[in-house]
Structures are given as C-alpha cells and as structure tokens.
Amino acid sequence: MGGEHVGIGRRVLLGSAVAVAAAAVTGGPASAAARPGATAAGPPPATESGATAAGTGVARTGAHGQVPGVWREFARAPFTHPQIPYVGRAGFRGGTARFPRRPVVADVRDFGAVADDGVTDCAPAINRAIAAAGRAGGGTVLIPSGTFRIDGLIRVGHSNVVLRGAGSDRTTLYATKNLTELIGVYGSRYGGDKSSWSWAGGLVWLAPTARLDSLITAVRAKAWPFEGWTGNRRDEWETLTTVAPARRGSWTVTVTDPRRLRAGRLVLLRLADDVGHTLLEHMAGGGPGPEAYYWDDKTKLTSYVPYEWPVRVTGVRGREVTLERPLPLDIRPEWDPRLTTHVEALTGSGVEGLTLEAVETPQSPHLLDKGYNGVVFQCAYDCWADDVVVRHVDNGFGLVAASACTLRRTRVAGRGSHHPYFCREGSHDNLVEDFTVEQRTVPARADTQLHGINVEGLSSHNVWSRGDMRMGTFDSHRGMPFANVRTDITVNNNGRHGGDASAGPLFGARFTHWNIRVTNNRAGLAKIDELAPYSATVGVNTCTEFDQIDVPDFTGDLHSRLELYGTTDVVRPRNLYEAQRDL
C-alpha cells in the first residue's frame, strides 16, 4: 500500500545516510546493502577480518577513533536494530536545536512581584502573570534579574507560555516551602508509608491546568492518583480507531476508521497486555528468558499497562496514517491496539534562564521527602527547559508522563538530592542534554539515598547526552524501562538504584550506553552487558563490580553487545544521539 512505501522509503534513506556517516568516520565506502533500493534487513555485516560483528565486536580503526561493528549493523536497520533503539527524533519538535522566542506579554513586576526585598511572596504575582499570558493565547512571562521569594507553587498550565528569567546566574526564585506544606501529605497508591513527593511534583510545575487541579484535589482527598495521560483512575480516554498489525520501526499504521484523525493531532497509541504477558515479553526482547520470567506477582509493573505512547499524526491518506516517530513496539491483535484520546496536553511551553533555590534544609530520610522539588513536566508534549539550575532540592528535574520534551543546559546543585533527574510513569522520547549533577555541598546522612539519572515505569526512547555527573548513578528503579540511551557522559558512579521487587525487571530491551567515562571504575548500572537483555555497552572504560551488585532478571543468553570495552573516548561516532539526529 501507499503507506508501506512511505515507511520503506524513510528506512532506506536513513540507512543510506547512516552508512555514509560511518564511511566518513572510517574512510571507507558506504555498504551496498544500505544504499537506496537495498533491503533494510539482513545478517550482521562482515568486519575487515571476515568475521561477523556480533559478540564483543571487531572495530575498524580510523584516523580519529574506532567505529564498532554494532554501528555498522545499525546502518542496515536503523529502526529495527535488535540492540540499539532509534532515538534520532527524541526531544522537543524532534530534537530541534532552537526553542521558540515568543514575544514578551507580561512582566512579573507589573503584577506585584518585588525583587531582592526578602519579604514579599512573589508566587501569586508570577502566577497572575502566567495566567495573563495564557489568556492572551501564549507568550513570554519575563522575570528580570534579582531574587524573588516564593512561598507557593509556580504553575505553568497553559500551552505556548514561556517563563523566562534573565539567566540562571541572574534570576533566582527562592522557595521557602515544600509541597507537603503547600498541598499536603502525598502517600503512595501502592501502600506503605512512603511519600510520593519523593518522586513526583515540582515547585515549578509545568502541567495542564485541569490535570494539575485534579492531581492536587486527589492528593488532598488522600485518593492517591495515577499520574498519567488518562486521568487519576486511567479512565479519561475514548477510542478514536483501532489499528491493524504493524512492526516496530514502521512510520505508518493502517487504521479502521480515520475520520477523527488529522495531521497535527496528538493521540495515544494504547497497547494492553494479554493473560500470557506477551506484551511485557516483547518489551524485554522476547525469547526463552522473558518467556520463563514470572510476571504475575509483579503487580506494580503490571499496573503500568496498558502501555500509552503519545505521538503526533503527520499525515492521513485513506486508512494509512503517518506518525511523527517510528513505532516503538510491534502492534499485534492480541494487545487490542488502538489510537485514543487523552487529557488535554501542555504543549509549546518552557522555562528558561533562572535558578530555583529552595531554603536549605537537611535531606529527608529515604522515601520520606517533603517535596522541596525542582522543575517537573507532567502530561507535557513538546515542552522544554533551558539554562535552569535547581539548588538544595529533594528531587531536581522530573519527567512524569511527559514526552518529546527537551531539558538543555540544566544543573542540580547544593546540599544533595534524592533523584537529581527522574523520568517515570510512561515518559517517552525525551532529551536531557548538557546536564550537570554537582558534588553535594553537605555530607549525606546515613538514612538517605542518592540515585542519579533515573528512568522507570515502562518509559522508553529517552536520551541523556553530554552529561557531567560528579555523583550519582544510571538509576533504573525497575519498572522495566526499555530502549533508552545514555551517551557521552562522565560519571562518578557512587549512587545506588532503587525499585520494589513488584516492579519487575531493571531493564527491558535495547538499552544502550555509548561512550561512558566512569571516573571511579565502578561497573554497576554503567556496564550493562551482563544485566540488560538485547542491550549495547559501547566505549566504556574498564570497570569492576563493587557496592550494589545485581544479577540478571532473565535467564539464558541476554543477546547483549559489548564493544570497545576498556577504552575512553575512542568510539566513533562519539555521541550516539547526535549521530542519529544529524542524519
């Protein structure tokens, strides 16, 4: 059909481009198999020695580094590679380098904000300015240089509204209260005495107004909510159309009824699991290991399905629908696939050029955070943060049921955090780049924990790129996140991961760690070839196991790849996300 031709064309063109890029790095020609008109499938290509590139990989040495065999394989099947996910369109508007410069429509001083007096609560004035920008249909809310005290929550709940300071070194929001004080105690929907402010909510909270109101109401009523795209009880959706079977990596799907679909519409792809848990097995890569895994008692994990993937429609031609990104998973009839509605999304909004500093308090015991949290995106799509610092926070930057967002030039500083960055509750296709986790300024208490760059809750196709982690770890809180990429990061790997046993595996399929510099040589959660199924660990310096040591969740062959192990900065391309994006 016509839609199939579109998908094949994109695969072939990208495969050709990847091959050209690889050839430019190595000085060799593009392979015939990756040129236009050739198939996008096939066995692993032969290396210069004649052996296949499977296993620990033979790499060709170029003038400026080494190209691993797994990259050459990716050139042949960029959307369906078994170990490396396609993340070339992660982030705001597919990873664009520029954010919109919306006209200034409000200055917080005109609404009563006062800088540098240390007394005036400026939160109401800032929120009034944001509301005025929302009523105007969008625009920039300006916060000039100075320190503005805030005794309340800052809410960005309207699309196309940008909260902009004069720069993170010039504009400071000084937060005096935590979320427990402002909203109330937030228990866990899974029971126990944990505080959900340990992983949810921000003192600057970007979420649709109606969605945030419903969350706050539920917390105050102690009706602990689901936090995602379909409401507190996951019942705020309706079917737009059912979807025919398709393969992971396809850019098009065939639908039963296209009448409610149009180019530009944001929809949810919804996949439900079956009684045999074949959807979860598919997310883990399939095969004997996932088939032998016992899923039924992993009640926290199973609460995350149906899997909900937000995506924008880019074209409708008859019953063929083209999507903004290729499918993250197969579509099979037994998973009741459908495109659905969702709660109203926050789109086109951002926060820029400021520091959020919480009043300095001791870090709370583990999982009892009071909610001195930073900047959080929730039910947000195509939103961003740029040049933002958070200091003295319990939890830094959060992505909660957020997709296609970019966090650029962000920094977590101060007395030490529980989660410097967290990505959970089905967050997909986000980009965190040029980020820094500073060394803590206060020694850690014995009853606290440090995680790092967290991902959990079936979140997929997220990217962490060009990072400087002076403390923390590559945290998975179980919940089987899959198809995520961490690339070009320096890490002092001294944190620990968390996660309830009921949340299931640490990793699903297609996790990739590419060009990772571990300064303390600790392998845990950085070298993942013996932990993560169908994963790729490429260009990681020599590490050893110590401190928290994990065993694989799945038995048998993990089908993982380890290449250029024991090297530092020799792998080419140096940054896996940029190499995919530039194509």
Sequence and secondary structure as in RCSB ss.txt:
>XXXX:A:sequence
MGGEHVGIGRRVLLGSAVAVAAAAVTGGPASAAARPGATAAGPPPATESGATAAGTGVARTGAHGQVPGVWREFA
RAPFTHPQIPYVGRAGFRGGTARFPRRPVVADVRDFGAVADDGVTDCAPAINRAIAAAGRAGGGTVLIPSGTFRI
DGLIRVGHSNVVLRGAGSDRTTLYATKNLTELIGVYGSRYGGDKSSWSWAGGLVWLAPTARLDSLITAVRAKAWP
FEGWTGNRRDEWETLTTVAPARRGSWTVTVTDPRRLRAGRLVLLRLADDVGHTLLEHMAGGGPGPEAYYWDDKTK
LTSYVPYEWPVRVTGVRGREVTLERPLPLDIRPEWDPRLTTHVEALTGSGVEGLTLEAVETPQSPHLLDKGYNGV
VFQCAYDCWADDVVVRHVDNGFGLVAASACTLRRTRVAGRGSHHPYFCREGSHDNLVEDFTVEQRTVPARADTQL
HGINVEGLSSHNVWSRGDMRMGTFDSHRGMPFANVRTDITVNNNGRHGGDASAGPLFGARFTHWNIRVTNNRAGL
AKIDELAPYSATVGVNTCTEFDQIDVPDFTGDLHSRLELYGTTDVVRPRNLYEAQRDL
>XXXX:A:secstr
 HHHHHHHHHHHHHHHHHHHHHHHHHT    GGGSTTS S  S  B TTSSBS TT   EEETTEEE HHHHHHH
H TTT SSS   TT SGGGT S      EEEEGGGGT  SS S    HHHHHHHHHHHHHTT EEEE  SEEEEE
SS EEE STTEEEE S TTTEEEEE   HHHHT     TT SS  GGGTS  SEEES HHHHHHHHHHHHTT   
  STTTTTT    EEEEB  B TT SEEEBS  TT  TT EEEEEE   TT HHHHHHTT SHHHHHS  TT HH
HHTT SEEEEEEEEEEETTEEEESS  SS B GGG  EEE  S  EES EEEEEEEEE      STT     EEE
EEESEES EEEEEEEES SEEEEEES BS EEEEEEEESS  SEEEEEESS BS EEEEEEE   SS   TT   
 BB B TT BS EEEEEEESS B  B SS  BS EEEEEEE         GGG  S  S  EEEEEEETT B TT
TS TTTSTT EEEEE   B  SS    SS S    EEESTT SS BSSS HHHHHHH 
